[in-house]
Structure formats: C-alpha cells, structure tokens
C-alpha cells in the first residue's frame, strides 16, 4: 500500500526569518488523493472556541438558567457547526483516476476525386450505419474533380486526442502529402483510420516515357506503359509517330511496350499512344509526347593509336578524328581524349577555354594516360574530376544525421545498426560528427578525426533513444550544416523519410549550392525512398538502401577499409550516367587516381578503384573514364549492356545539344491544370499571353504556363505536349494510406462497418482521467443540518413544555 504526503509552503517576505506557513496539504492512498486547498481557516477555531466558551458558560447556574448538561450539549453542537464551516472554508477535495464518458462523434472524410470513380460509393452506407449506432457524423469532402487534397483535408480536420476516418484511395495529387498529415496527427495525439476499398470498375491509363531530345539518324527508345485497376485483361495499344502507326500490341495493367525509332529529320516530332478498351474515362486513354530532334552532336576524338572506341563513337555522333587538340574547338559539342600523354595533347589552353565556355570533355584511360601520361604536371589536371595518386580514400568533413523521431521508434534498433555499419565504412582520416533529430536537432558527437574517436562515437550512437514529436528532416539538415560550419563536406542522413518532402528538399538544394552534399540512407521498417531520393538529388548526393551501405567505402573509405565487389560497381545510382545501366564487364586495368572532393564518383572497379567520375568545370562537364584492358582498349565496356554507360558518359559531357540555339530550347511535357516550364534563349525577354518569364542566366529565360486542354500545342514556334491531369494517372489504393493509419495508431474498416466505427468513437471518447471533486459543499451542508436540527429540537422542547426557558434548553 503506497501513501504519500505533500505540503505546499509559503515563505514570508519580510527580512526577519520566519517559520514557513503551510498553504495546502494532501494525502495519497492507493490512487486516491485527499487534501485541502488552504489551511488558514484553522486559525478561526481557537477564536470560535474561546467565544463559544464565554457565551455559553458565562454566569452562575440558577433556576432561570439552563442546566450544565444542556450547556455542554449546546457547546458541542455549536462547536461542530463552526468546525464544519471551517472545514468548508479550507476547500477539501479528492482526486482519483477513473474512466469518464465523453461525447462520441465521427468525422468522415470522403474523397470524390476522379480516381475514386472505380470504387463503390461507401459513404452513404457508412453514415447510416454510424448514425444507427447512435453516434453523430460530420462529413467533409477532401477531393473532387481533378484534384485530391487528402493531406490538407486530414490536417484541417484533426483535433487533439481525436480521430478521423478517411474514405479514399489515398492518392494525393495536390497540397501536402500524407507524411505531413501523419506528423500533424502525431503532434495532436490524434489517429487516422481508413475504410478499405476494393475497385469494382475497370479503369486504365496509358503513358509514354522517353527522351524529350534525340539526335537525327540515331535509334531512340520509348516505353509505353499501362496502369489501371480491374484491368488484368490485355487490350490493344497503338503507337503513332507523326501520325503514322509504328507499333501495335496488347497490354494489361502493369505491363509496358518498347518502341525503337530512328528520326530522319530535325525538328519537333510527335509520339502518341492510344489504348482501346471499355473503362470509365476516355481522357487518359491517349498520351502525347513531344520529341525535339537535333543534328548529331559534333565530337572531336583525339588519340595516338587505333582503338575500338573511335568506331563506336562514329556510329552515334558526327565525329572528327585528330591526333592532338587543335586551337579552334567552336564547332564541337565535346572532345574525347583516349590514352594520350600530356606532352602530345596539343592545345590544352584551347581545350580549357572550350570546357569553361560550356563544352564537354571525356578523358579515357590507358597506359599513356593520367599518372602514366604525366597529367599531374599538365594544365589538364585542373579540369579533371580525379587527381593522380592513391585511389583509396580521402579526407572530408562528414556529419552523420540520425533520425530518432517518433516515426523511427519501432525501427530504432535497426537504425542504430545501420548507423554503426555506416560508421564502419568511413575511413580514419575523415572528420566525423553525429547529430540526431526529431522535431529538433541534437548534437551527439562533435566533429573530430575518426581515427581517434571511432569507439566513442559508436558508443554514443548505441545510446540513442527516440524523442517525442514529429519528424522534421529540414531541421536536422540545418543542425548538421551548423556542425559543418563554413567547411564544405557531406551529410549522411539516416532516416525512414517520413516527412513532407518539399521543405527538406529546399534546404538540401541550398546546401548543395553551398558545397554540402547530402547522402541519404534508407533506415527503418517503412522507408519512403521517394522522399530520400529527392533530398539527395537536390543537393547533388546519392540515395543508398540499407543493404547498399558498403558502397560508402568507395566514397569515404580509407586504405584500411578496402572495398571488393564483382565486376564494375555503380557507386552513385540514378544519376544521368548510371540510371538504367547494367554492368557486367570487368576491365583488367585501371589508372591510379583518386576522386576529387566535390566530384561525382559514378562507377568503381571490382577492387574499389575509381572507374568513372564526373563533375562540372566552368560551364562545361568533364568525365574521367579510367578503367581499361591490357591493350588500352575498354575491355568489354563497348559491348552490350555495358556500352550504355559509355554512351551516357559522352552524352553527359555533351550536355544540352541545343545550347547554341536561340528561341525555345526546351518545353517540358505538361499536365492539364498544372504548371509547366519552358526555356527560351535570346537577347530579350519574350512576351507571350498567359506565360510569365524570368531570367535565369545570361540570355536565358524560363517561363511558366498552365495548359487547359490536352493535345499538342505551339508556343513561340515550338511544340509541346499536354496530357490528362495526374489525377487520372494514379489509380488504385496508395500504400501510403496504410502507412498513415499504422503510424497514427488508427484502424482499418470495411465499407459496411459503420457500427464498428461508432464503437471506436465511443472508445476514444471514453478517457481515463484524473478527476478532481470538491467537497466543501458537504461540510457547509452538514453545518446547516446540525444547526437546523439543534434549533428544531429546542423549539420542540418549548412546545412540549419540557422547559420554560425561551431558549428551549432544559
């Protein structure tokens, strides 16, 4: 049996020391607390006792006075009345924990947007079922027509300790995402439940993916895909280019069709895909894609010998061969130099000006290149993304940023393991610090040389605990940047990505401009890869899954932490160079180089030596390809599927093949009702109705416009494609809705389970609370009863003749 006594004291304010006077006292026993709010009324008891003694017992007893016994009874009665009045003035109370019923109410959020057309209307039945169970219902629409602002709707209807029930497919096409709504719910201790829906009608949407710019005379590949619900049966798909049918096939939902086409004329070309089949909507049965075809880029190929790369490039580009770099490079989009020593490169100054002004450079290794070719002593060294020398490891400033928010609680042990694994990948020469974050950032370990602090930092990671509050990745990034200070470096973010992407992406973009790269690692039971990829990409960093952290050895490892893989290994995934690439080759040789700070480490050899690295130099782009074979050739890299990485490396160096053109150089494929952008190059800002232009670079302007109809449209002499709103492309139940329910502690209901929803509302309205009851009124009522009873008894004594005294006392 546990008891506790607590006293609140007041200290006198005079300069003379005084004994403290208690203001209140309470006593706890087995969950029940009894107490009084104030003790000062007790001071009235001695005064009342003295006064009653004087008034009742004064004078000597006589025949005309009450007996001693009667006086004692009167004294006791009046003392009891006074005592009860004093007790009532002291404010007696009790506090105990008990369940208290509330007022159950259900807030039903209904999605009436276009993507819900395939699902049955469950709202009316749910409302009837809930109200039949005696619980009132409030309904709110969170999506209609071409927009579904589900995240905004949920956030607007959340109440502290309350719940909302969502009738939706979870597809968000405008406003904040479900991850942001989850953070709002956790902050209010609110829950979000959902109604499980199954589509009953067929709906399909066709789409075309492929390049927006192609070169004349070269094969270009497009992918036609079909998404949908209740669309398992294959239906006919037709692909037209410039109005001529080029491919037909049959697709079911989830399948795609490859279309290869070689454009023979420069200019805008139209790729249109149509699907035939009965479904709800027709507007998403056709997709428009515009391709701008330009002349083959002109390349200068420089080599001292005969290599297969010359013929490979000649099949793809307009190539001029040379044994050294000439003084005039204006007509070339890029220069490719293979296995040529520095002394025979030619006009390196012209090459440097070419790259600074926006041209491209690809240096291909061999026995006469890089350190063997004395590049380190040549002006070309400054342009390259690699330095000559030991290729394993380097020294950089690193802050590990670990998510300890509420969303990471269930997987915190997993995240600690991943964090310790990441720590193990980092070379001893790196300066490493640790910041943890939830709703705010916390310094865990200051940045210091890892060779002296590896064990201490690991122990601090092991001791991490979750913090209350939401996930604010932006705050974490700013905290990590603060630890880096003015030093360029890298932030390694370990998180499940449960946050709205826009604000952290904006912070990451700013950090990237300041020379800080964010590398994200998916850590947790439910990882939002899209958010983490976007954050990494905005800063120029990379995303790694939890099982890919060994690749961090390539970026930040040291000589004591060697990497070994099979064949070539992609270090940075989903970059322009590595996206969609499959590598099977294993070149036998590689030049001894290290990737410079700030460069992109793209591909490594099987033993961790850099094979491909890239960076921006001036306005141009430079790629260093350092893996080669025994004959200084590319040893399998020109064979499929590896040849794609060579092509993409050259294309990266070329950059925008239309950069020398004027007028509209790029128009993104647009969606009806959504903002689209175009790029215009010229001496003056163009003026077009309903298009807002802003200058983004010298002689370069970017415009924004909103298409109102689907199809091909012309703007400033250029063609662009506008397609159906994205609402008609996102079909089926989004898995993020289930995640939202899980992380907020909600439940899932069937379309006919209105009674269960009402039961949930009752459960959540009944709370276990500490209830305070005041009992002063009982003491006051007792005093009134005692006083009234005494008076009545004395009146009865007089009435019955038992006393002749007017006081009624015998």
N, C-alpha and C positions, 0 to 999 in steps of 0.2 A: 504494500500500500504506500503510495507516494504522496507526500504532503509538501507544501511549500508556503512560506510566509513572506510576503513582500511589503515594504513600507516605503512611502514617498515622503521625503523630508523637505522642509523649508528652512533656510538659514537666514537668521536676522541680518538686516542690512546695516546696523549701527557698527561703530568702530569698536564697541566693547564686546568681547567674546560672550556669546550667549549660547545656551543649550538649544539645539535644534528641536523644533516642534514638528511632530508628525502631522501631515495633512490628510493622509489616507492610509488604509490598511486593508489587505486582502489575504485570504487563506484558501489554499487549493487542496482538494482531496479527491483522487481518482477521477480527474477530468472535470470536476465541479469546482468553480472558484466563487467564493463568497467574500464580500467586502463592503466597506462604506466609503463614500466619496470624500467625507470630511469629518474631522474629529473635534473641531472647535465647539460644536453644540454641547459636548460633555461638560464644558465649563459652567453651563447653566444648572446642572444637577445640584452642586453644593449650595448654590444660592437658593434654588427651589426648596431643597431640604430644610435649610435654616428658616426660610419664610414660612413653610408649612408647619414646622415645629412651633414657631412663635404664634401663629394664628390659631392653631388647633388646641395647643396645650396651655395657653396663657390663662391666668385666673385660677382661683381655687374651686374645687368641686363643691356644689351646693344642690339644694333641691330643685333649683330652677336651671340647672346646667346638665349637659349630657354626662353620661357615666364615662368612667375611664375606658371601659371596653369599647364603647361607641366611638370615643375619640381616636382610639388606636385603629379601629376599622376605617374610619374616615381618613385618617392619615395615610393608611396603606393604600386606599383607593385613589386618593389624590396623588400620592407619590407614583403609583402605577400609571396614572394618566400623564403626569409630567414626563415620566421615563419614556413612555410611548411617543410623546411629542418630540422629545429629544432624539430618539432613535429615528423617527421620520425625518427630522431635520438633517440628520447625518447622511441621508441618501443611501440606504442599504441596497445592495444589488447582488445578483448572481450571474455568472457567465458559464455556459455549458455548450458543448458541441453536439448538434443534433441535425437531422435532416429537416429541411424546410421546403414545402412545396412552392413552386413558382407559378408563372402563367405561361404555359406552353404555347408556342407559336412557331409556325413553319414558314420560312422564306424560300419560295420555289423560283429558281432562275431558269427561264426557258429560252432556248436558242431556236430562233425561227429563221436563221440564215439559209442560203440556198443549199449548202452542203448537207442540211438536215432533211432535204427532200426525199432521200432514200430510206429514212427511218419512220416508223409509225408515230403518230401524234399521241404521246402518252400523258400529256399534261392534264387533260380533262379528267381522265380516269384517276390520276393521282390526286387531284384536287378533291374529287368526290370521295375517294377513299379516306383521305386525311380528315375532311370535314365530317364524314360519317362517324369517325372515331372521336369526335368532339373537340378537335383542335382546329383553331382558325388558321387560314392560309393567306399569305401575301405572295402574289406572283409578280415577277419583273422580267421584262424581255431584255436579253443581253446580246442578241444578234438578230439581224434582219437583212433581207436582200443580199447585197454583195459583200457585206461586212459582218464579221463576228468579233465583237469586242468582249470576249469572255473574261479575260483577265481584269479589265476595267470594271465589268459588271460585278464580278465576285468581290473585288476590293471595295466597291461602293456600298455593298450590302452587308459587309461584315460588321458584327457587333462583338464587344468584349464578352468572352465566355459563351458566345452564341454559335449557331450553326446555320449554314445554307445548304440547300440541296440543289444540285445542278442537273438539268435535263438537257444534255448537249453531247455532241460527238467530240468535244474537246479541241476542235480545230480553231485556232486563233489567227485571224487574218488582219487585225488592226489593233492598235493600242498595246498595252503592256501584256507580257506573256504570263503563263501560268506559274512560272517560277517566282515572279514578282508577287503574284497573288498569294502564293504559299508563304512568302516572307511576311506579308501583311497579316495573314491568318495566325501565324505563329506569334507575332508580336501582340496580338489581341487575345491569345489563348483560345482562338475560335477554330472550329472544324468545318471542313468542306466535304460533303457527301455527294454521291453521284448516282444517277439511275443508269443501270447497264442497258444499253440499247443494241439491238441487232437489226441490220438493214433488211428491209423487206422488198425493196425495189432495185432494179438494175440501173446503175449509172457508171459511165465511162468518161475518161478524159484522155485525149491524145496530146503528146508533146514532142518537140524536136529539140535535140541537143546537138551542138556542133559549133565550129568556129564562126565568128562573125566576119573574119577576114581570111581570104585564101589567095594563093598565088595561081596565076594562069598557067595551065598546062600541067599542074601537079594534082595527084589524086587527093581528094578531100573526103573525110568520112563524117557521116552524120548518124545519130542514133534516134530512131523513132520508138517511143515507149508508150505504153498504155497502162493507166491506173484505173481503179474502179472498185465498186462493191457489187456483190452478187453478179460478177462478170467473169465467171470461170470459163464460159464457152468462148471459143475463138471466133472473132468476127473479121471481115475483110478490112484491110488497111491499104490505102493508095497514097503513093508519094509522087508529087509532081515537082519539076524544076522548070521554072519559067514557062509554066502552062503545059509542059509535056510530061506524060507519065513515064517515070523511070524505074519504079519498083512497086510491086504489089505483094501482099502476103496476108496472113491471118494471125491475129494476136489475141491472147487472153490477158486479163488484168495481171500486171506484174511482169509481162514479157516485153521484149524490145526487138527491133529490126534494124540491122546495119545497112546503111546506104552509102556506097562509094561513088563519087562522081568527079570527073575532071572538067573544070571550066575552061573553055577555049577563048573567052573574050573577057576583057577587063570591064569593070562597071558593077552595078548592083544586080544581083540575081535573087530569085525568089524560090524558096524551098517550102512547099506546102504539103501537109499531111492531113488526110481525112480518114475517119473511121465510120463504117456503116454498121448499124445495129440499133435495135429498139432500146431506148433508155429515156430518162426523164427530160434531160436538157439537150438541146441541139448546139448551143453556142460553144461548148467545149469539145465538139466532135471534129473541129478543124483547128489546125495550128499553123501559124505563119512564122517564117524565119527568113530574115534578110541576110545575104552574104555579099560583102564587098570584095570583089576580085581585083587584085592589083597585078602589075607585072612581076615576074620573078625578080626577087632581090638580086642585085649585082654584088658578087663576092670577089675579093682578091685572095687567091690561095698562094701562099709563099712556102716553098720547100726546096731543099737542095737535091733531093732524090725523088724516086718514083714510089709513091705509096698508094694503097687502095682507096684511101680517103679522098684523093683527087677525083677519081671516077665516081665515087658515091655522091660527093657534093655536086658534081656536074650533072647528075641525074635529077637533082632537086632545084638547083639555083642557076642563075646566069653567072658562070664562074670565069674569071680571068686568071691565068696561071702566071707566076713570076718567081724568080729565084731570090729576090730581095724586095724590100718595101720601097716603092717609088716616092717621089716628093709630092705628087698630086693624088689625093685619095677621095676627092669630092664625089666621084660617081659611084662609090662603093658604100653599101649599107654596112658591111662588116669586113674585117680582114681575118683570115685564118692562117696561123703560122704553125708549121709542123716540123719538129725535130731540127731546128735551125739554130746554130750557135750565135751568141750575141754579136760576134765580130762580123757575121755575114747577114745580119738582119736588114741592113740598108738604112733608110732614113727613119730612125726611131723618133726624131723630133716631129716629123710629119705624122707618124703613127700616134704619137701622144696628142697632138692637136686634133686629129681625127676623132679620137675617143672622147676627149674633153668636150668637143662640139656636138656629141650625140651619136657618134659611130660606135660600132661593136668590134670586139677583139676576142678571138679564141686562140689560145696557145695550147698546142698539142705536144705532149712529151715524147721522149725518146732518148737515145744515148747521147745526143748532141744538144739537149735542151736543159733548161733550169740550171741546177748546180753544175752539171757536166758541160753546159754551154756557157758558163760564166755569166748567167743572167744577173746574179747578185751585184756585179760590178757595172751593169749597164743601166741606162735610164729606163729601160723597160721594166725593171724590178718594181718601181714605184706604182706602175699601173696594175700589177698582178695581185690577185686576192690571196696569194701564197707567198711565203718567204722561203728562201733556200735554207735547208738545215733540217735538224731533227724534227720529224713529223709527229712524234707522240707527245701530246700535251702542250700546255701553255700556261699562262698565268692570267687570271682575270678576277674581277670582283663579282662575287655571287651572293645573293640573298635567297635563302630557301623560305618560301612563304607557304605556311601550312594552315589549312582550313580546320578550325576547331569549333565551328558554329553548330547550332542545334541540328541542322540537316546532316551533319557529318557524324553525329553521336553514335549511331549504330555501327558505323564502319570505322570508328576512330582507331581501333587496334590495327585494322588493315592499313589505314593511312599512315600510322606510325611505322609499320613495317616497310611501306613503300618509301617513306621519308628516310629511314635508315639505309635502305637499299640505294636510294639516290645519293646519300652522303658517301656511301662506299664507292660510288663511281667517280667521285671528284678527286682530282689529283692534289697532292700535298702542297703544291705551290700556289694554289688558289687561296684568295682571301674570302672566307665564308662566314656569313652571319645567318641568324634564324629569326623570323618574325612570324607570329601566329595571329590569326584574325577570326573574328566572328562578325559582330556588329561594329567592333572597333579593332584597332591593331595593337599588338603587344610585343615589345622587344623581349625575345627569349635568349638570344646569344648575340653579342656584338660581333661585328665583322673582324676576323683575325686569321692569321695564317693557319691553314688546316693541319699542317704537319705537326703543329704544337697543340692543337685543340680538338682533334678528331674525337677522342673518347669523351671529353667534357661536353661537346656539342651533342653527341649521340645520347648521352645520359639526359640532357635537357629535353630532347625530343621524346625520349621514353616517358618522361614525367608529365607530358602534356595532358590536359583534361579539357573536356568540352566547356564552352561558355554559353550562358543563356543569351538569347537574342537571335537575330536573323543572320543571313549570310550577306556581307557587303564586300564583294571582291574589290570594288574600286577603292574602298578604304584600306584594304590590305595592300593593294598595289602602291598606294600613296605612302603607306607606312614603310614598305620595303624600299621605295625610292628615297625616302628620308634617310634610311640607314646607308644607302649608297652615297648620299650626299652629292657632291659635284663630280664624283668619279663615274665614268661610263662603266657599264657592267651588265650583268644578266640577273633577272629574277626568275627563279624556278618555282612556279605556282603549283602546289599540290592541292586539288580540290575536286569535289564532285560536280562543280559548275552549277549548283542550284541557286542561280541568281538571274535577274533580268540582264540581258547581255549588253544593252546599249551604253550604260554608264561605264562599266569596266572596260568596254571596248574603246570608248572615247579616251579614257585615262591611258590605256595601253598604246593608243595611237600617238598621244602626246609624248609618252615615254620613249617610243620609237624615234620620234623626231629629236629627242634629246640624247640619243645614243644608248638607251637602255632597252635591251631585248627581253621579252617575256617568253619563257619556255613553259608550257603548261603540261602537267601530268595528270591524267585522269585517275583519281583516287576515291574509292568509296564503293558502296554496294550498287548505287544507281548513278551513273555518270552521264551528265549532259555533254556529250562530245561536241555538239554544235557550238555551244557557248564557249567551251575551252579552245576550240579551233579558231573561232573568231577572235578571241582575245589575243592568241598567239600571232595570228596573221596580221592584226592591226599594228603590232609592234615590230613585225619582221621576224618573229620567233617561230617555233615549231610546237606541235602537239605530239605527245607520246602517250600511248596507252600504258597501263600499269605493268604489262609484261614486256614493254619495249625500253625500259629504263637503262638496259645495258648499253644502248646507243649513246647515252650521255658520256660514257667513257671516251667516245670519239671526239666529243665536243670539249670536255673539261677534264679528261683523264690525264694521268701522268705516266712516266716511264715505268713506274711500279704497278701500274694498273692497265695492263695491255688488253686490247680487245681481240677476240678471234671469232670470226664467223665463217660462213660458207659463201664462196664466190664474192662478187661485189655486193655491198650492203648500202641501202638507201639510208642516209643519216637524217635528212630533213624530208619528211613526207609531204605530199600535196603542194609542193612548190611548182612553179611553172616548169622547171626542168624535170622533176621527179614524178609529177602527177600521172597516173596511169601507166607507169613504167614497170616492166618486169625484167629483172636482171638475172642472167644465167652464166654469163661469161666470167672467167677468172684469169685476167691477164697476169702473165708471169713476172712482170717487172713494174716498178713504179719509181718515179723520181723522188728523191729525198727532199720533201718540202713540209712546211707547217702552214696551217690556215691562219691568216692574219686576223687579229681582233677586228670585229665588225663585218667580216666576210661571211658568206653563207657556205657552210660545209655541207655539200649535197650528197656525195657518194664516197664510200670508203672501200678499200680493197679488203680481202679476207683477213688480213692481219692488222687492220686498223689504220693503214696508211691512206692519206687523202688521195682520192682518185679524181673527183670533180669538185671544184669550188668556184664561187662566183661572187661578184659584187658590182656596185655602181662606182664609176670613176668619172668625175665631172658629170656631164650629161649622158655619157655613154655607159655601156655594160661590158664587163670583161669576164670570160670563163677560162679557167685553167683546167685542162684535162691532162692528168699526169700518169695514168696507167698505160702501159704499152706491152708489146710482146718482144720476143727475142730478136726479131728483125726490125724493131722500132715501129712496127705496124700496130694496129689497135687490137689484135689478138682476140677476135670474136665479137668485139663491140660493133662491128658493121654488119653482123648477122642478126636476123630476127630472133627474138623480140628485143634484143639489147640495142639494136640500131636506133630505136626510138629515142633513147636518151642522148645520142649524138645529135640527132636532128633537132631535138628540143633545146639542146645546149646552143647550137648555132642560131636557132630561132630566137632564143633569149637574147643573144648578143645583138641580133638584128633589131630587136625591139619592134617599134611601130614602122612597118614598111611604107606607110603613107605619111611619115612625119615631115617630108619635104613638100607635101601638097598643101594647097590652100583651099579654103571653103570648109564644108562639113567633112571631117575626117572620121568621125565615129558617132553612131547613134545606137544606143542600147535597145534591144528588143523590149517592148513596153507592155504593160497590162492596162486594160481599160479601167479608168478611175484611179490609177496610181501614177505617181510622179516618175518621169523618165528623164534621162540626161542626153545631151549631145555635145560634142566638142567641135569648135569652129576655130580655124586658123586664118588669120588675116590681119591687115593693118588697122581695121576699125571694128568696133563692136557692132555686130549685126542688129537689125531691128526687125522683129517679127511679132505679129499679134499673138498674144497668149503665151509668149515664151520670154522668160526672164534670164538675161545673160549676166555673168560676172567674169571678170578677168582672173585667170588662174596662173598665167605665166606670160612671158613676152610673146605678143601676137597670138595668144591662145585664150579663147573664151569658152566658158561652159554654160550651157543653157538648160533650163528645166521646163518641162511642159507635161500636161496631163491629157492623154488620149481619151476620147469619148466614144469612139467606135472601133471595133475590131477590123483588121484588114491591113493592107499595105497603103502607106501614106507617103507623100512627098513633103520635104521640108528643106528649104534653101537648096533645092536641087538634088537632095539626097533622099533615098528611100529608107523607110523604117517600117518594122512590123509591129502591130499592136494586137495583142491576144486577149482572150477572155479573162475576166478578173480571177485572181488567185483563189477566191472562194470556191470556184468550180473545179479547181485542180486538186484540192485537198479533200480526199474522200475517205470515209471510214473513221473509226474511232482512234483518236490520237492517244498513244500510250502515255503521254504526259498527263492526261487527265487521271489515270490510275495512280500515277506517282503523286499528284496533288492530293488525292484522297489519302494515300498512305502517310505522307509526311505531316499532314494536319490531324491525323487520327480519326478521319471520317469513316464512313461505311458505304457500301455499295448495295443498291436496292434494285429489285426488278420493276418493270413498268406497272405491275398490278399490286405493288406492295405499299399502298398508301397507309394502311393500318400500321405497318412496321415503322414507317416514317413518323407517324403520330406518336408511337411508343417511344421512339428515340427523342422526340421533342419533350415528352414528359420526363424522361430520364434526365435530360440535360437541364430542364427547368428545376428539377429537384436537386438541391445542393446541400452538402454537408457544411454547415456554417457554425461559427461561434456566435451564439445568441445571448444577448445581454437583457436581463429582466430586472426592472427596478421594483423594489418592494417597499418604498417609503409610504405609499398609499395604504398598505396593510397596517402599518404602525399607527398612522393617523386614524384609520377607520377603527382600529382597536381602542384608541384613546376615546373616540366618540362613543363607542359602545359601552365602555366601562363607565364613563361619566354619565351617560344617559341612564344606564341601569341603576347606578347609585341614586340618582335623583328620583327615579321612579320608585325605587324601594322605600326611600324616605317619605315620599308622598303617600304611599300605601300605608305606612306606619301611622301617619296622622289620620288618615281616613278610617282606619280600623280602631282608632282610639288607643293604640298601644303606647302612645306618647302624647303629652300635652304640649311639647315644645314645637314651635313653628318650624324649627329646623328639621323635624322628622326623626331626630335622634332620640332613642330611649334613654 
